[in-house]
């Protein structure tokens, strides 16, 4: 499919989102679409997929103008979309196979029980193409986030495709799963499928894309072949100014040990020993299922430690769950901010003060609203949360500002230990830079940080030291010249040679 958009404009009320965008994708071409949150990427993809109709401009497919009235019109021509909020499109109570074929089940397999075995076989084959061994009979709700993402991808690739749009498809995937997805994208490209790949990860863009288009403030700021483009040029196009050092890591490590974990075991990890000094960032590498996430959840009291000890500032943390962890100065940034970190229906201020509400509550249970607001607004300024007002619903914020709201909640607790699980997942480059600045501020104040990240450049460049987990065990410790992406990947997958 040769897709061409010319002069596309789209507004919502007085807000101009797309301002004359011209964009095209040739058959068998992978075009990376980049830009900060709010630049217009999502609106542009919704125009392509028929979810939005442009106010003006033309959409052409293979040289012919088209006017999509609804997404089904685009799907009929072979256009598929995998949105970042993919779980909204899945039915947790249905099987994997039923989710993959939900749009064409009756047409392809007949009614009810007719040809169900064929449906299961084809779903299994679609998942097998992605390198996933998932039982197609399992309910989707029983799968991990990464497995659900693969089901959504299999749904798109199992149909006849001419153009596929992927919005941050690796946000929930580890390195191994991402590579499986990349192989599938290359296979589709070789078959002539056009790909629009939306990502904030420059390493993915440089590896996969033939061309990169950057949107800024609703306009095309850059449109160049990847071979003639560098990271610095892309970032400058995104933010409108040069970013000299994208990973501004500071050396704030002090002598005293703040966090110590000895002989710790729990669901998904065994016999782990860790220590983190004041002002130190300890990275934790490994693939999905290596035990990284469960380890952080256990340190925060969300899951039990079945053996071993955890101490903060030399004092043992008893197994009292999350309240005990918070009381001892442990804070935790979850990888899924909307499901676990934020109350998206509440105002920004209420989310910021959620972990410290007791400070502003009197003996009769009444909240001193003035004190709560003053503290909340101060920390919002410190971490640079951009919202129309503290009373705005957190759901109205961009992904980056939602994540900074989550940071603000825990910064307000004055933590001694900050556990970060995928802290920049699904945020744009500008927000990433802000989060790195917050991490530097906290380590300068002596906070001990544990960083889990599937973004290898982030893990390597923001850590003072890193351990690598595999099959629930710490298999390597890396620092200095030994801490690089290749070493982390080797130890994560098979162990270093």
C-alpha positions as CSV (number, residue, x, y, z in Angstrom):
1,X,0.0,0.0,0.0
2,X,1.2,3.5,-0.9
3,X,-0.3,5.9,1.6
4,X,-0.1,9.6,1.2
5,X,-1.6,12.3,3.3
6,X,-1.5,15.9,2.1
7,X,-2.2,19.1,4.1
8,X,-4.1,17.3,6.9
9,X,-5.6,19.6,9.4
10,X,-7.6,18.6,12.5
11,X,-8.9,20.7,15.4
12,X,-10.9,19.9,18.5
13,X,-12.7,23.0,19.6
14,X,-10.2,25.9,19.6
15,X,-7.3,23.4,19.9
16,X,-5.4,23.0,16.5
17,X,-3.8,19.5,16.7
18,X,-2.7,18.9,13.1
19,X,-1.6,21.9,11.1
20,X,-1.2,21.0,7.5
21,X,0.6,17.6,7.8
22,X,2.0,15.9,4.7
23,X,3.0,12.3,5.3
24,X,3.5,9.2,3.2
25,X,4.5,5.6,3.4
26,X,5.6,3.5,0.5
27,X,4.9,-0.3,0.1
28,X,7.4,-2.3,2.2
29,X,8.7,0.8,4.0
30,X,9.0,1.3,7.7
31,X,8.5,4.9,8.7
32,X,9.2,5.9,12.3
33,X,6.8,8.6,13.6
34,X,8.3,10.4,16.5
35,X,7.5,13.5,18.6
36,X,6.8,14.6,22.1
37,X,3.4,13.8,23.7
38,X,0.9,16.3,22.3
39,X,2.8,16.7,19.0
40,X,-0.1,15.2,17.1
41,X,1.1,11.6,16.5
42,X,-2.0,9.9,17.9
43,X,-4.4,12.2,16.1
44,X,-2.5,11.5,12.8
45,X,-2.7,7.8,13.3
46,X,-6.4,8.0,14.0
47,X,-6.9,9.9,10.8
48,X,-5.1,7.2,8.9
49,X,-7.2,4.5,10.6
50,X,-10.5,6.2,10.1
51,X,-11.2,7.0,13.8
52,X,-11.0,10.7,13.0
53,X,-12.0,12.6,9.9
54,X,-9.7,15.4,8.9
55,X,-11.1,19.0,8.8
56,X,-9.2,19.5,5.5
57,X,-6.6,17.8,3.4
58,X,-6.6,14.6,1.5
59,X,-5.8,10.9,2.2
60,X,-4.7,8.9,-0.8
61,X,-4.2,5.1,-1.1
62,X,-2.3,3.9,-4.2
63,X,-3.0,7.3,-5.8
64,X,-6.8,7.4,-5.2
65,X,-8.4,9.7,-2.7
66,X,-10.3,8.0,0.1
67,X,-12.6,9.3,2.8
68,X,-12.9,6.9,5.8
69,X,-16.1,7.4,7.8
70,X,-15.2,4.8,10.5
71,X,-12.3,2.5,11.4
72,X,-14.1,-0.5,9.6
73,X,-13.6,1.4,6.3
74,X,-9.8,1.4,6.8
75,X,-9.7,-2.2,8.1
76,X,-11.5,-3.3,4.9
77,X,-8.5,-1.9,2.9
78,X,-6.0,-3.8,5.1
79,X,-5.1,-1.0,7.6
80,X,-4.4,-2.3,11.1
81,X,-3.6,-0.4,14.3
82,X,-2.1,-1.4,17.6
83,X,-2.6,1.4,20.1
84,X,-0.5,2.0,23.1
85,X,-3.6,1.4,25.3
86,X,-4.0,-2.0,23.7
87,X,-5.7,-3.6,26.7
88,X,-8.8,-1.5,26.1
89,X,-9.3,-3.6,22.9
90,X,-9.0,-7.0,24.5
91,X,-11.8,-9.1,26.1
92,X,-10.3,-10.6,29.3
93,X,-13.0,-13.2,29.8
94,X,-12.6,-14.6,26.2
95,X,-9.9,-17.0,25.1
96,X,-6.7,-15.9,23.4
97,X,-8.0,-17.4,20.1
98,X,-11.4,-15.6,20.4
99,X,-9.6,-12.3,21.0
100,X,-7.3,-12.8,18.0
101,X,-10.3,-13.6,15.7
102,X,-12.9,-11.5,17.4
103,X,-13.5,-9.4,14.3
104,X,-13.9,-12.2,11.8
105,X,-14.7,-15.3,13.9
106,X,-18.1,-16.1,12.5
107,X,-17.2,-15.4,8.9
108,X,-14.1,-17.6,9.0
109,X,-15.0,-20.3,11.4
110,X,-18.8,-20.5,11.5
111,X,-21.1,-20.1,14.5
112,X,-20.5,-21.2,18.1
113,X,-18.7,-24.5,18.2
114,X,-18.3,-25.0,14.5
115,X,-14.6,-25.1,13.5
116,X,-13.3,-24.0,16.9
117,X,-10.4,-26.3,16.7
118,X,-9.3,-24.6,13.4
119,X,-9.7,-21.3,15.2
120,X,-7.4,-22.5,18.0
121,X,-4.8,-23.8,15.5
122,X,-4.7,-20.6,13.5
123,X,-4.4,-18.5,16.7
124,X,-1.6,-20.7,17.9
125,X,0.2,-20.3,14.5
126,X,-0.1,-16.5,14.6
127,X,1.4,-16.5,18.1
128,X,4.1,-18.9,17.0
129,X,5.1,-16.5,14.3
130,X,5.8,-14.1,17.1
131,X,7.9,-16.7,19.0
132,X,5.2,-17.0,21.7
133,X,4.2,-20.3,23.2
134,X,0.7,-19.3,24.6
135,X,-2.2,-21.7,24.9
136,X,-4.9,-20.2,22.6
137,X,-7.6,-21.6,24.9
138,X,-6.4,-19.5,27.9
139,X,-8.5,-16.5,29.0
140,X,-6.7,-13.3,28.0
141,X,-7.3,-11.9,31.5
142,X,-4.9,-14.6,32.9
143,X,-2.0,-13.4,30.8
144,X,0.8,-11.0,31.7
145,X,0.8,-7.5,30.2
146,X,3.5,-8.5,27.7
147,X,1.6,-11.6,26.7
148,X,-1.6,-9.6,26.2
149,X,0.5,-7.2,24.0
150,X,1.6,-10.1,21.8
151,X,-2.1,-11.3,21.5
152,X,-3.0,-7.8,20.2
153,X,-0.1,-7.9,17.7
154,X,-1.1,-11.4,16.6
155,X,-4.7,-10.2,16.0
156,X,-3.4,-7.6,13.6
157,X,-0.9,-9.8,11.8
158,X,-3.3,-12.7,11.4
159,X,-5.5,-10.7,9.0
160,X,-4.7,-9.6,5.5
161,X,-2.6,-6.5,6.0
162,X,-1.5,-3.7,3.7
163,X,-0.4,-1.2,6.3
164,X,0.2,-1.6,10.1
165,X,0.5,1.2,12.6
166,X,2.2,0.3,15.9
167,X,2.1,2.8,18.8
168,X,4.9,2.2,21.3
169,X,4.6,-1.6,20.8
170,X,7.6,-2.5,23.0
171,X,6.6,-0.5,26.0
172,X,5.5,-3.7,27.9
173,X,8.0,-6.0,26.3
174,X,11.5,-7.1,27.4
175,X,14.5,-7.3,25.1
176,X,13.8,-10.9,23.9
177,X,10.2,-10.2,23.2
178,X,11.0,-7.0,21.4
179,X,13.5,-8.8,19.2
180,X,10.7,-11.3,18.3
181,X,8.5,-8.4,17.4
182,X,11.2,-6.8,15.2
183,X,11.6,-10.1,13.3
184,X,7.9,-10.1,12.6
185,X,8.0,-6.5,11.4
186,X,10.9,-7.3,9.1
187,X,8.9,-10.3,7.7
188,X,5.9,-8.0,7.1
189,X,8.1,-5.4,5.4
190,X,9.7,-8.1,3.1
191,X,6.1,-9.1,2.1
192,X,5.4,-5.5,1.0
193,X,3.4,-4.4,4.1
194,X,3.8,-0.7,4.9
195,X,4.7,0.0,8.6
196,X,4.2,3.2,10.7
197,X,6.2,2.7,13.9
198,X,5.7,5.1,16.7
199,X,8.4,5.1,19.4
200,X,10.3,7.2,21.8
201,X,13.2,4.8,21.7
202,X,15.9,6.0,19.3
203,X,17.7,2.6,19.3
204,X,14.6,0.9,17.9
205,X,14.0,3.7,15.4
206,X,17.6,3.4,14.1
207,X,17.4,-0.4,13.9
208,X,14.1,-0.8,12.2
209,X,13.1,2.3,10.3
210,X,13.9,3.3,6.7
211,X,12.7,6.9,7.3
212,X,11.8,9.0,10.3
213,X,9.2,11.7,10.5
214,X,9.1,14.0,13.5
215,X,6.0,16.0,14.5
216,X,6.3,19.1,16.7
217,X,3.3,21.2,17.6
218,X,1.2,19.6,14.9
219,X,3.6,20.2,12.0
220,X,6.3,18.1,10.4
221,X,9.6,19.2,11.9
222,X,11.8,16.5,10.2
223,X,11.4,14.0,7.4
224,X,14.6,12.2,6.5
225,X,16.0,8.8,5.7
226,X,17.3,7.2,8.9
227,X,20.7,6.6,7.3
228,X,21.2,10.4,7.1
229,X,19.8,11.2,10.6
230,X,21.4,11.0,14.0
231,X,20.0,10.9,17.5
232,X,20.9,14.6,18.3
233,X,19.2,15.8,15.1
234,X,16.0,13.9,16.0
235,X,15.9,15.1,19.6
236,X,16.5,18.7,18.4
237,X,13.6,18.3,15.9
238,X,11.3,17.0,18.7
239,X,12.0,19.6,21.4
240,X,13.0,22.6,19.2
241,X,16.5,22.9,20.8
242,X,19.7,20.9,21.2
243,X,19.9,18.4,24.0
244,X,23.6,18.1,24.7
245,X,23.6,15.2,27.2
246,X,20.5,13.0,27.1
247,X,21.6,11.0,30.1
248,X,22.8,13.6,32.6
249,X,24.0,11.1,35.2
250,X,25.6,12.6,38.3
251,X,28.0,10.9,40.6
252,X,26.3,11.3,44.0
253,X,27.4,8.0,45.6
254,X,28.2,8.2,49.3
255,X,29.8,5.7,51.7
256,X,26.9,4.7,53.9
257,X,24.7,1.7,52.9
258,X,21.0,2.7,52.9
259,X,19.4,-0.5,51.6
260,X,20.5,-4.0,52.2
261,X,18.9,-7.3,51.1
262,X,20.3,-10.6,52.3
263,X,19.3,-14.1,51.3
264,X,16.0,-12.8,50.0
265,X,13.6,-15.2,48.3
266,X,10.0,-14.8,47.1
267,X,7.7,-15.5,44.2
268,X,10.0,-15.4,41.2
269,X,13.4,-14.8,42.8
270,X,15.7,-16.8,45.1
271,X,18.6,-16.0,47.5
272,X,19.2,-12.4,46.4
273,X,21.8,-10.3,48.1
274,X,21.9,-6.6,47.3
275,X,23.2,-3.4,48.9
276,X,22.7,0.2,47.7
277,X,24.5,3.2,49.1
278,X,23.2,6.7,49.7
279,X,23.1,8.6,46.4
280,X,23.7,5.4,44.3
281,X,21.6,4.2,41.4
282,X,21.7,0.4,41.3
283,X,20.4,-0.9,37.9
284,X,18.7,-4.3,37.7
285,X,18.8,-5.9,34.2
286,X,17.2,-9.0,32.9
287,X,14.5,-10.2,30.6
288,X,10.8,-10.4,31.4
289,X,10.4,-13.3,33.9
290,X,13.9,-12.9,35.3
291,X,12.6,-11.9,38.7
292,X,13.3,-8.1,38.5
293,X,9.7,-7.0,38.9
294,X,8.7,-9.4,41.7
295,X,11.9,-8.4,43.6
296,X,10.9,-4.8,43.7
297,X,7.3,-5.6,44.6
298,X,8.6,-7.7,47.5
299,X,10.8,-4.9,48.8
300,X,7.8,-2.6,48.8
301,X,5.7,-5.2,50.6
302,X,3.3,-5.9,47.8
303,X,4.4,-9.5,47.7
304,X,5.8,-11.5,50.7
305,X,9.5,-12.3,51.3
306,X,9.6,-16.0,52.0
307,X,13.1,-15.9,53.3
308,X,15.9,-13.4,54.0
309,X,16.0,-9.9,55.4
310,X,15.5,-6.4,54.2
311,X,16.9,-3.4,56.1
312,X,17.0,0.4,55.6
313,X,19.6,2.4,57.4
314,X,20.7,-0.6,59.4
315,X,17.2,-1.3,60.8
316,X,15.3,-4.4,59.6
317,X,12.0,-3.9,57.8
318,X,9.5,-6.2,59.3
319,X,7.1,-8.1,57.1
320,X,4.2,-5.6,57.6
321,X,3.4,-5.0,53.9
322,X,3.2,-1.7,52.2
323,X,2.4,0.5,55.3
324,X,5.6,-0.8,57.0
325,X,7.7,-0.2,53.8
326,X,6.4,3.4,53.5
327,X,7.0,4.0,57.2
328,X,10.6,2.9,56.8
329,X,11.1,5.3,53.8
330,X,10.7,3.0,50.8
331,X,8.9,4.4,47.8
332,X,7.9,2.5,44.6
333,X,7.2,3.6,41.0
334,X,5.1,0.9,39.4
335,X,5.5,0.0,35.7
336,X,1.7,0.5,35.2
337,X,0.9,3.9,36.5
338,X,-2.8,3.9,35.5
339,X,-3.6,0.5,37.0
340,X,-1.5,0.6,40.1
341,X,0.1,4.0,40.6
342,X,-2.6,6.7,40.1
343,X,-6.3,7.1,40.8
344,X,-7.0,8.4,37.3
345,X,-10.5,9.7,38.3
346,X,-9.1,12.0,41.0
347,X,-7.5,15.4,40.7
348,X,-3.8,15.8,40.4
349,X,-3.5,17.2,43.9
350,X,-5.3,14.3,45.5
351,X,-3.0,11.9,43.7
352,X,0.1,13.8,44.9
353,X,-0.9,13.8,48.5
354,X,-2.3,10.3,48.6
355,X,0.7,8.7,50.4
356,X,1.1,11.6,52.9
357,X,-2.5,12.4,53.7
358,X,-2.1,11.6,57.4
359,X,0.2,14.6,57.7
360,X,-2.7,16.9,56.9
361,X,-5.5,15.1,58.8
362,X,-6.6,16.3,62.2
363,X,-7.7,14.3,65.2
364,X,-11.3,14.3,63.9
365,X,-10.4,13.0,60.5
366,X,-10.7,16.3,58.8
367,X,-8.1,17.2,56.1
368,X,-6.4,20.6,56.5
369,X,-6.9,21.5,52.9
370,X,-4.7,24.5,52.9
371,X,-1.7,22.5,54.2
372,X,-2.4,19.7,51.7
373,X,-2.6,22.2,48.8
374,X,0.6,24.1,49.8
375,X,2.7,20.9,50.1
376,X,1.2,19.4,46.9
377,X,1.8,22.6,44.8
378,X,5.4,22.9,46.1
379,X,6.3,19.3,45.0
380,X,4.5,19.7,41.7
381,X,6.7,22.7,41.0
382,X,9.8,20.8,42.1
383,X,9.2,17.9,39.7
384,X,7.6,20.2,37.0
385,X,4.2,18.7,36.7
386,X,2.4,20.7,34.0
387,X,-1.4,20.7,34.7
388,X,-4.1,23.4,34.1
389,X,-4.6,23.4,37.9
390,X,-4.0,21.1,40.9
391,X,-7.7,20.3,40.7
392,X,-7.5,19.0,37.1
393,X,-8.2,15.3,36.7
394,X,-5.0,13.4,36.4
395,X,-6.6,11.5,33.4
396,X,-6.4,14.8,31.4
397,X,-2.5,14.9,31.7
398,X,-0.1,13.6,29.1
399,X,1.7,10.4,29.9
400,X,4.8,12.2,30.9
401,X,2.9,14.5,33.4
402,X,1.1,11.5,34.8
403,X,4.4,9.8,35.5
404,X,5.8,13.0,37.1
405,X,2.6,13.1,39.2
406,X,3.5,9.6,40.4
407,X,7.1,10.8,41.2
408,X,5.7,13.8,43.1
409,X,3.6,11.6,45.3
410,X,6.6,9.7,46.5
411,X,9.0,12.7,46.6
412,X,6.6,14.2,49.1
413,X,7.2,11.3,51.4
414,X,10.9,12.2,51.6
415,X,12.0,8.6,50.9
416,X,15.3,7.0,51.8
417,X,14.9,4.3,49.1
418,X,13.2,4.7,45.7
419,X,12.3,1.6,43.7
420,X,11.8,2.4,40.0
421,X,10.2,-0.3,37.7
422,X,10.3,1.0,34.1
423,X,10.1,4.6,35.2
424,X,10.1,6.1,31.6
425,X,7.7,3.6,30.0
426,X,5.4,5.3,27.5
427,X,6.7,8.9,28.0
428,X,8.3,11.1,25.4
429,X,11.9,12.2,25.2
430,X,11.3,15.6,27.0
431,X,9.6,13.8,29.9
432,X,12.4,11.3,30.1
433,X,14.9,14.1,30.5
434,X,12.7,15.5,33.3
435,X,12.6,12.1,35.1
436,X,16.4,11.8,34.8
437,X,16.7,15.2,36.4
438,X,14.4,14.1,39.3
439,X,16.5,11.0,39.8
440,X,19.7,13.2,40.0
441,X,18.0,15.5,42.5
442,X,17.0,12.6,44.7
443,X,20.5,11.0,44.7
444,X,22.0,14.3,45.5
445,X,19.9,14.3,48.6
446,X,21.2,10.8,49.5
447,X,18.3,8.7,48.3
448,X,19.2,5.1,47.3
449,X,17.7,4.2,44.0
450,X,17.0,0.8,42.5
451,X,16.3,1.0,38.7
452,X,14.7,-1.7,36.7
453,X,14.5,-0.8,33.0
454,X,14.2,-2.8,29.7
455,X,15.6,0.3,28.0
456,X,19.3,-0.8,27.9
457,X,20.8,2.6,27.1
458,X,18.8,4.1,30.0
459,X,19.8,1.3,32.4
460,X,23.5,1.5,31.5
461,X,23.8,5.3,31.4
462,X,21.7,6.1,34.5
463,X,23.2,3.4,36.8
464,X,26.3,3.7,38.9
465,X,26.4,-0.1,39.2
466,X,24.1,-2.9,37.9
467,X,23.2,-6.4,38.6
468,X,21.7,-8.8,36.1
469,X,19.0,-11.4,37.0
470,X,18.2,-14.6,35.2
471,X,15.8,-17.3,36.3
472,X,15.2,-15.5,39.6
473,X,18.9,-15.3,40.5
474,X,21.5,-12.5,40.4
475,X,24.0,-13.8,37.9
476,X,26.3,-10.8,37.4
477,X,27.4,-7.5,38.9
478,X,28.7,-4.9,36.5
479,X,30.3,-1.5,37.0
480,X,32.8,0.8,35.4
481,X,33.9,-0.2,31.9
482,X,32.2,-3.6,32.4
483,X,28.8,-2.0,32.5
484,X,27.6,-1.8,28.9
485,X,24.6,-2.9,26.9
486,X,26.3,-5.9,25.4
487,X,27.3,-7.3,28.8
488,X,23.9,-6.8,30.3
489,X,22.3,-8.5,27.3
490,X,24.7,-11.5,27.3
491,X,24.2,-12.1,31.1
492,X,20.4,-11.7,30.7
493,X,20.0,-14.3,28.0
494,X,22.7,-17.0,28.2
495,X,25.5,-15.7,30.5
496,X,28.7,-14.1,29.3
497,X,31.2,-16.2,27.3
